[in-house]
């Protein structure tokens, strides 16, 4: 998963792009970058990229060098493959029509197929990420004009993509035909802001206009919005429901849904489907807070802050073996013993992927005096990898792929375990069947071209 943002039509656009990326930090922590285009000044395009958090990658000096009325930013999710600054975005190249910059959120499921073809045609790749194939497709298109060349390139892509592209100071924004990944349009004092989530609009004081539609392509130039030919869309779009379950910030709105309200609905439905005889409800902070509040509201049990999350965990020189097998969990979470001692506790989490963190949490809660631990998940069992932009483990690593709920309960060491049903989750967002739920159901809306050819599909912006 990655985060993207663009600002055009306002002085010092890079500073607003920086703030937008700051608000999207939850979508990526490996690297951050901004391209700024100064056509009103010296005509120079400048770029700065750095590893780590946005606050690590940028400082006042680096931002002061990014001049212009248009800026494009990207933050990258930490993945297993393809790390390093060379693979950080935005990508910036010299193109026949001017400087071209690109930022991508999603996963191209035919990236290797396209890459093989382009290499055979003589293309020289500078990175190992799937996003670079889009740059080559644009540059090598035989169509006339930038608009047509971008359309030609995008029409060849399969899988998930929300894209922001600049050619000189002209900004393009596009979503794939299924609409897997979000992209939000906003307006501020004659300028336009486009970003992965509405929280990026809020931080810069931009007004929400709307979400881009699946398959929509927009051009923003000189303060004017121009719709370009659509890539087409499907009668049932497939935005990723896991964005609402876990990834998006709770204060964001995606596809007209309040993330916080959606998660509260998941929690209330979970309490109906999987009640527990207990004394209190706690969340696994922070992503499960809203769902836990919903569970507490529906069940009538008090909500307690039984776990405190340490937000300042960085790298440490202490090895896990030196501090016990739950080392990482103990660094990240601390139990409030006075609330847990002698209590039967319902622990609400947003999802269960590998289960290693959950095992450590259960141990912490037992040590803090909890007499019973009832684990509740505000989503169905994650049984299948995501190939559309969320970095999930292989199927073999997913705790629910080959285990029954009873087997998982035993492995976690909890008194009871309950998942929200797929039907219950989709009913909460009032559009049953119109979301991508492939990680739960195994039904993949877009073709997995590279996987069918025997290639691994890279996670967002990662190595192909």
C-alpha positions as CSV (number, residue, x, y, z in Angstrom):
1,X,0.0,0.0,0.0
2,X,1.2,3.5,-0.8
3,X,-0.1,7.1,-0.5
4,X,-0.1,9.7,-3.3
5,X,-1.0,13.4,-3.4
6,X,-0.7,16.2,-5.9
7,X,-1.3,20.0,-5.7
8,X,-1.6,22.3,-8.6
9,X,-2.4,26.0,-9.0
10,X,-0.9,27.5,-5.8
11,X,2.5,28.9,-4.9
12,X,4.8,26.7,-2.9
13,X,2.7,23.7,-3.9
14,X,5.4,21.3,-2.5
15,X,4.8,22.5,1.0
16,X,1.1,21.5,0.7
17,X,2.1,18.2,-0.9
18,X,4.4,17.6,2.1
19,X,1.5,18.2,4.5
20,X,-0.7,15.9,2.5
21,X,1.9,13.2,2.6
22,X,2.3,13.7,6.4
23,X,-1.4,13.0,6.8
24,X,-1.1,9.8,4.7
25,X,1.9,8.5,6.7
26,X,-0.1,5.4,7.8
27,X,-0.1,4.3,4.1
28,X,3.7,4.0,3.9
29,X,6.8,4.3,6.0
30,X,9.7,3.2,3.8
31,X,10.3,6.3,1.7
32,X,8.8,9.6,0.6
33,X,9.3,11.9,-2.3
34,X,8.1,15.1,-4.0
35,X,8.5,16.5,-7.5
36,X,7.9,20.2,-8.0
37,X,7.4,22.0,-11.3
38,X,8.2,25.7,-11.6
39,X,7.0,26.8,-15.1
40,X,6.2,30.3,-13.8
41,X,9.8,30.7,-12.7
42,X,12.9,29.2,-14.2
43,X,11.0,26.3,-15.8
44,X,12.9,23.9,-13.6
45,X,11.5,20.6,-12.4
46,X,13.0,19.6,-9.0
47,X,12.8,16.4,-7.0
48,X,13.7,15.3,-3.5
49,X,13.3,11.7,-2.1
50,X,14.4,10.2,1.1
51,X,14.0,7.0,3.1
52,X,12.0,6.6,6.2
53,X,9.0,8.7,7.4
54,X,8.0,12.0,5.8
55,X,9.6,13.9,8.6
56,X,12.8,12.0,8.1
57,X,12.9,12.5,4.3
58,X,12.2,16.2,4.3
59,X,13.4,19.3,6.3
60,X,13.0,23.0,5.8
61,X,16.0,23.2,3.6
62,X,15.0,20.4,1.2
63,X,11.4,21.8,0.9
64,X,12.8,25.3,0.2
65,X,14.4,24.0,-3.0
66,X,11.1,22.6,-4.4
67,X,9.7,25.6,-6.2
68,X,6.5,25.8,-8.3
69,X,2.8,25.9,-8.5
70,X,2.5,22.1,-9.1
71,X,3.8,19.3,-6.9
72,X,3.4,15.6,-6.9
73,X,4.2,13.4,-3.8
74,X,4.4,9.7,-2.9
75,X,5.0,7.6,0.2
76,X,5.9,4.0,0.0
77,X,4.9,1.1,2.1
78,X,7.6,-1.0,3.6
79,X,7.8,-4.2,1.7
80,X,10.0,-7.3,1.6
81,X,11.4,-6.7,-1.9
82,X,12.7,-3.8,-3.9
83,X,13.8,-1.6,-1.0
84,X,16.1,1.4,-1.4
85,X,15.9,4.9,-2.6
86,X,16.2,3.9,-6.3
87,X,12.7,2.4,-6.1
88,X,11.2,5.3,-4.3
89,X,8.7,7.5,-6.1
90,X,7.7,9.8,-7.7
91,X,9.5,8.6,-10.8
92,X,10.9,11.5,-12.9
93,X,12.1,11.2,-16.5
94,X,12.9,13.4,-19.5
95,X,10.2,12.7,-22.0
96,X,9.7,13.9,-25.6
97,X,6.9,16.3,-24.4
98,X,8.8,17.5,-21.3
99,X,9.5,16.4,-17.8
100,X,7.2,13.5,-16.8
101,X,6.7,12.5,-13.1
102,X,4.5,9.6,-11.9
103,X,3.2,8.4,-8.5
104,X,1.4,5.1,-8.3
105,X,-0.7,3.4,-5.6
106,X,-1.8,-0.2,-6.4
107,X,-0.5,-3.3,-8.0
108,X,-0.2,-4.0,-11.8
109,X,-1.0,-7.7,-12.2
110,X,0.5,-7.8,-15.7
111,X,3.6,-5.8,-15.0
112,X,6.1,-8.6,-15.7
113,X,4.4,-9.4,-19.0
114,X,4.6,-5.7,-20.0
115,X,8.2,-5.4,-18.8
116,X,9.3,-8.5,-20.8
117,X,7.8,-7.0,-24.0
118,X,9.3,-3.6,-23.4
119,X,12.7,-5.0,-22.7
120,X,12.5,-7.0,-26.0
121,X,11.7,-3.7,-27.7
122,X,14.8,-2.1,-26.3
123,X,13.5,-0.3,-23.1
124,X,16.1,0.2,-20.4
125,X,14.6,0.1,-16.9
126,X,16.2,2.0,-14.0
127,X,14.2,0.5,-11.2
128,X,12.7,-2.9,-10.3
129,X,9.2,-1.6,-9.5
130,X,6.0,-2.3,-11.5
131,X,5.2,1.4,-11.7
132,X,8.0,2.1,-14.2
133,X,6.3,0.1,-17.0
134,X,3.7,2.9,-17.1
135,X,6.4,5.5,-17.9
136,X,7.8,3.4,-20.7
137,X,4.4,2.7,-22.2
138,X,3.7,6.5,-22.3
139,X,7.1,7.3,-23.8
140,X,6.9,4.6,-26.4
141,X,3.3,5.2,-27.5
142,X,2.8,6.0,-31.2
143,X,-0.3,8.1,-30.5
144,X,-0.2,11.8,-31.2
145,X,-0.2,14.1,-28.1
146,X,0.3,13.6,-24.4
147,X,-3.4,12.9,-23.7
148,X,-3.6,10.2,-26.2
149,X,-0.3,8.6,-25.2
150,X,-1.4,8.4,-21.5
151,X,-4.7,6.9,-22.6
152,X,-2.8,4.4,-24.7
153,X,-0.6,3.4,-21.8
154,X,-3.3,3.1,-19.2
155,X,-5.5,1.0,-21.5
156,X,-2.8,-1.7,-21.4
157,X,-2.7,-2.1,-17.6
158,X,-4.4,-4.8,-15.6
159,X,-4.8,-4.8,-11.9
160,X,-5.0,-2.0,-9.4
161,X,-3.8,1.6,-10.0
162,X,-4.5,5.0,-8.8
163,X,-2.1,7.2,-10.7
164,X,-1.0,10.8,-10.6
165,X,1.1,12.0,-13.5
166,X,2.6,15.4,-14.4
167,X,3.9,16.4,-17.8
168,X,5.5,19.8,-17.2
169,X,2.8,21.5,-15.1
170,X,-0.1,19.6,-16.5
171,X,-1.5,17.1,-13.9
172,X,-3.3,13.9,-14.8
173,X,-5.2,11.6,-12.4
174,X,-6.6,8.2,-13.1
175,X,-8.1,5.1,-11.5
176,X,-8.3,1.6,-12.8
177,X,-11.6,0.3,-14.2
178,X,-12.4,-1.7,-11.0
179,X,-11.6,1.3,-8.7
180,X,-9.6,-0.8,-6.3
181,X,-7.6,2.1,-4.7
182,X,-9.1,5.4,-3.7
183,X,-8.4,8.8,-5.2
184,X,-10.0,12.0,-3.9
185,X,-10.5,15.3,-5.6
186,X,-10.4,18.6,-3.6
187,X,-10.3,22.4,-4.2
188,X,-8.5,25.2,-2.4
189,X,-8.4,28.9,-3.3
190,X,-8.3,28.2,-7.1
191,X,-6.0,25.2,-6.7
192,X,-6.8,21.5,-6.9
193,X,-5.6,18.8,-4.5
194,X,-5.9,15.1,-5.4
195,X,-4.9,12.5,-2.9
196,X,-5.4,8.9,-1.7
197,X,-7.7,9.9,1.3
198,X,-9.8,12.9,2.3
199,X,-7.6,13.4,5.5
200,X,-5.0,14.8,3.1
201,X,-7.5,17.5,2.0
202,X,-8.3,18.3,5.6
203,X,-4.7,19.0,6.6
204,X,-4.2,21.6,3.8
205,X,-7.6,23.2,4.2
206,X,-8.9,21.9,0.9
207,X,-12.6,21.3,0.3
208,X,-13.7,17.8,-0.7
209,X,-15.3,17.8,-4.2
210,X,-15.7,14.0,-4.9
211,X,-14.0,10.7,-5.4
212,X,-12.7,9.9,-8.9
213,X,-14.8,7.2,-10.5
214,X,-13.5,3.8,-11.6
215,X,-11.8,4.1,-15.0
216,X,-11.9,7.9,-14.8
217,X,-9.0,10.0,-16.2
218,X,-8.8,13.7,-15.5
219,X,-6.5,16.5,-16.8
220,X,-5.9,19.5,-14.6
221,X,-4.4,22.5,-16.5
222,X,-4.5,26.2,-15.8
223,X,-7.1,25.8,-13.1
224,X,-9.4,23.9,-15.5
225,X,-10.6,20.3,-15.0
226,X,-11.0,18.3,-18.2
227,X,-12.4,14.8,-18.3
228,X,-10.5,12.6,-20.8
229,X,-11.9,9.4,-22.4
230,X,-12.7,6.9,-19.7
231,X,-10.9,3.6,-19.5
232,X,-14.3,2.1,-19.0
233,X,-15.7,0.6,-15.8
234,X,-17.6,-2.5,-14.7
235,X,-21.3,-2.6,-13.8
236,X,-20.1,-3.7,-10.3
237,X,-17.0,-1.7,-9.3
238,X,-14.6,-3.4,-6.8
239,X,-13.2,-0.9,-4.3
240,X,-11.1,-2.6,-1.7
241,X,-13.1,-3.3,1.4
242,X,-9.9,-3.8,3.4
243,X,-9.4,0.0,3.1
244,X,-12.5,0.4,5.3
245,X,-11.5,-2.5,7.6
246,X,-8.0,-1.5,8.3
247,X,-5.9,0.7,6.0
248,X,-7.6,4.1,5.7
249,X,-7.5,6.6,8.6
250,X,-10.7,6.7,10.6
251,X,-11.2,10.4,10.0
252,X,-11.2,9.9,6.2
253,X,-14.1,9.4,3.8
254,X,-13.7,6.9,1.0
255,X,-16.3,6.3,-1.7
256,X,-18.8,8.5,0.3
257,X,-18.3,6.2,3.4
258,X,-17.1,7.5,6.7
259,X,-14.3,5.1,7.7
260,X,-15.0,5.5,11.4
261,X,-18.8,4.9,10.9
262,X,-18.1,1.9,8.7
263,X,-15.9,0.4,11.4
264,X,-18.4,1.0,14.1
265,X,-21.0,-0.8,12.0
266,X,-18.6,-3.7,11.6
267,X,-18.2,-3.8,15.4
268,X,-21.9,-3.7,16.1
269,X,-22.6,-6.5,13.6
270,X,-19.8,-8.5,15.1
271,X,-21.4,-8.2,18.6
272,X,-24.7,-9.5,17.1
273,X,-23.0,-12.4,15.3
274,X,-20.4,-13.2,18.0
275,X,-21.5,-12.1,21.4
276,X,-19.3,-12.8,24.5
277,X,-20.0,-13.2,28.2
278,X,-17.4,-10.7,29.6
279,X,-16.8,-7.7,31.8
280,X,-15.4,-5.2,29.3
281,X,-14.4,-4.6,25.7
282,X,-10.9,-3.4,24.7
283,X,-9.4,-2.7,21.3
284,X,-6.1,-3.5,19.7
285,X,-5.1,0.2,19.1
286,X,-5.3,2.1,17.0
287,X,-6.9,0.6,13.9
288,X,-9.5,-1.4,15.9
289,X,-10.7,1.5,18.1
290,X,-13.8,2.3,16.1
291,X,-14.9,-1.4,15.7
292,X,-14.4,-2.0,19.5
293,X,-16.6,1.0,20.3
294,X,-19.3,-0.4,18.0
295,X,-19.0,-3.8,19.7
296,X,-19.3,-2.1,23.1
297,X,-22.3,0.0,22.0
298,X,-24.2,-3.0,20.7
299,X,-23.3,-5.4,23.5
300,X,-23.8,-3.0,26.4
301,X,-20.4,-3.8,27.8
302,X,-18.1,-1.0,28.9
303,X,-15.3,0.0,26.6
304,X,-12.0,0.3,28.4
305,X,-8.6,1.5,27.3
306,X,-6.9,-1.7,28.3
307,X,-4.0,-1.6,25.9
308,X,-1.9,1.5,25.3
309,X,0.1,1.8,22.0
310,X,3.6,3.2,22.0
311,X,3.7,5.5,18.9
312,X,7.4,6.1,19.2
313,X,8.8,2.7,18.5
314,X,11.8,2.9,16.3
315,X,14.7,0.7,15.4
316,X,16.4,-0.9,18.4
317,X,19.8,-2.6,18.8
318,X,18.3,-5.1,21.3
319,X,17.7,-8.5,19.8
320,X,14.3,-10.1,20.3
321,X,15.9,-13.1,22.0
322,X,17.3,-10.8,24.7
323,X,13.8,-9.7,25.8
324,X,11.6,-12.7,25.2
325,X,9.7,-14.0,22.3
326,X,7.0,-11.3,22.6
327,X,9.6,-8.6,22.3
328,X,8.1,-6.7,19.4
329,X,4.6,-6.8,21.0
330,X,5.9,-5.5,24.3
331,X,7.6,-2.6,22.6
332,X,4.4,-1.7,20.8
333,X,1.7,-2.3,23.5
334,X,1.4,-1.9,27.2
335,X,-1.5,-3.4,29.2
336,X,-3.3,-1.3,31.9
337,X,-3.2,-3.8,34.7
338,X,-5.7,-2.0,36.9
339,X,-8.4,-2.4,34.2
340,X,-7.6,-6.0,33.3
341,X,-6.8,-7.7,36.6
342,X,-9.5,-10.3,37.4
343,X,-11.6,-9.3,34.3
344,X,-13.1,-11.3,31.5
345,X,-12.0,-9.3,28.5
346,X,-13.3,-9.1,24.9
347,X,-10.4,-8.0,22.6
348,X,-11.6,-6.5,19.3
349,X,-9.1,-6.4,16.4
350,X,-9.7,-5.3,12.8
351,X,-8.3,-8.5,11.2
352,X,-6.1,-11.5,11.8
353,X,-3.4,-12.1,9.3
354,X,-0.4,-14.1,10.5
355,X,-1.5,-14.2,14.2
356,X,2.0,-13.7,15.7
357,X,1.2,-10.3,17.1
358,X,-2.1,-11.6,18.5
359,X,-0.4,-14.4,20.3
360,X,1.9,-12.0,22.0
361,X,-1.0,-9.7,23.0
362,X,-2.8,-12.6,24.6
363,X,0.2,-13.4,26.7
364,X,0.4,-9.7,27.8
365,X,-3.3,-9.7,28.8
366,X,-2.9,-13.0,30.8
367,X,0.1,-11.6,32.6
368,X,-1.8,-8.4,33.4
369,X,-4.4,-10.6,35.2
370,X,-7.2,-11.1,32.6
371,X,-9.0,-14.3,33.7
372,X,-10.6,-14.8,30.3
373,X,-9.7,-13.5,26.8
374,X,-12.3,-13.6,24.1
375,X,-10.9,-12.5,20.7
376,X,-13.2,-10.9,18.2
377,X,-12.3,-9.9,14.6
378,X,-14.2,-7.2,12.8
379,X,-13.7,-8.9,9.5
380,X,-13.8,-12.4,8.1
381,X,-10.9,-14.8,8.1
382,X,-8.1,-13.6,5.8
383,X,-7.4,-16.8,3.7
384,X,-6.0,-15.4,0.5
385,X,-3.2,-13.0,-0.5
386,X,-4.0,-9.6,-2.0
387,X,-2.6,-9.0,-5.5
388,X,-4.1,-5.5,-5.8
389,X,-1.8,-3.4,-3.6
390,X,-1.9,-4.5,0.0
391,X,1.3,-6.2,1.1
392,X,0.0,-9.5,2.6
393,X,1.9,-12.7,3.2
394,X,1.8,-15.8,1.1
395,X,-1.1,-18.1,1.6
396,X,1.0,-20.5,3.6
397,X,1.8,-17.7,6.1
398,X,-1.9,-16.7,6.6
399,X,-3.1,-18.2,9.9
400,X,-6.6,-18.8,8.5
401,X,-5.6,-20.4,5.2
402,X,-5.5,-24.0,6.4
403,X,-6.9,-23.7,10.0
404,X,-10.4,-23.8,11.3
405,X,-11.6,-21.2,13.9
406,X,-11.2,-23.8,16.6
407,X,-7.6,-24.5,15.6
408,X,-6.8,-20.8,15.5
409,X,-8.4,-20.4,18.9
410,X,-6.1,-23.0,20.3
411,X,-3.0,-21.6,18.6
412,X,-3.8,-18.1,20.0
413,X,-4.5,-19.5,23.5
414,X,-7.9,-17.6,23.8
415,X,-11.1,-18.7,25.5
416,X,-13.2,-18.0,22.5
417,X,-12.7,-16.7,18.9
418,X,-15.2,-15.0,16.7
419,X,-15.1,-13.5,13.2
420,X,-17.5,-11.1,11.5
421,X,-19.1,-13.0,8.6
422,X,-18.4,-11.9,5.0
423,X,-22.1,-11.3,4.5
424,X,-22.4,-9.3,7.7
425,X,-19.4,-7.1,6.7
426,X,-20.7,-6.3,3.2
427,X,-24.2,-5.7,4.5
428,X,-22.7,-3.0,6.8
429,X,-21.6,-0.9,3.8
430,X,-24.9,-1.3,2.1
431,X,-23.5,-2.5,-1.2
432,X,-23.2,-6.2,-0.9
433,X,-21.2,-7.7,-3.7
434,X,-19.8,-4.4,-5.0
435,X,-16.5,-4.4,-3.0
436,X,-13.4,-6.4,-3.7
437,X,-13.2,-9.0,-0.8
438,X,-10.6,-11.3,-2.5
439,X,-8.4,-11.6,0.6
440,X,-11.5,-13.1,2.4
441,X,-13.3,-14.9,-0.4
442,X,-10.6,-15.7,-3.0
443,X,-12.7,-14.2,-5.8
444,X,-10.3,-11.9,-7.7
445,X,-12.1,-9.4,-9.9
446,X,-9.1,-8.5,-12.1
447,X,-7.1,-11.1,-14.0
448,X,-3.8,-12.2,-12.4
449,X,-1.9,-12.3,-15.6
450,X,1.6,-12.6,-14.2
451,X,0.7,-15.1,-11.6
452,X,-0.9,-17.3,-14.3
453,X,2.4,-17.1,-16.2
454,X,4.3,-18.3,-13.1
455,X,5.6,-14.9,-11.9
456,X,5.1,-13.5,-8.4
457,X,3.0,-10.3,-8.3
458,X,4.8,-7.6,-6.5
459,X,3.3,-5.6,-3.7
460,X,2.6,-1.9,-4.1
461,X,5.6,-0.2,-5.8
462,X,7.8,-3.2,-5.1
463,X,10.0,-5.4,-7.2
464,X,8.6,-7.3,-10.2
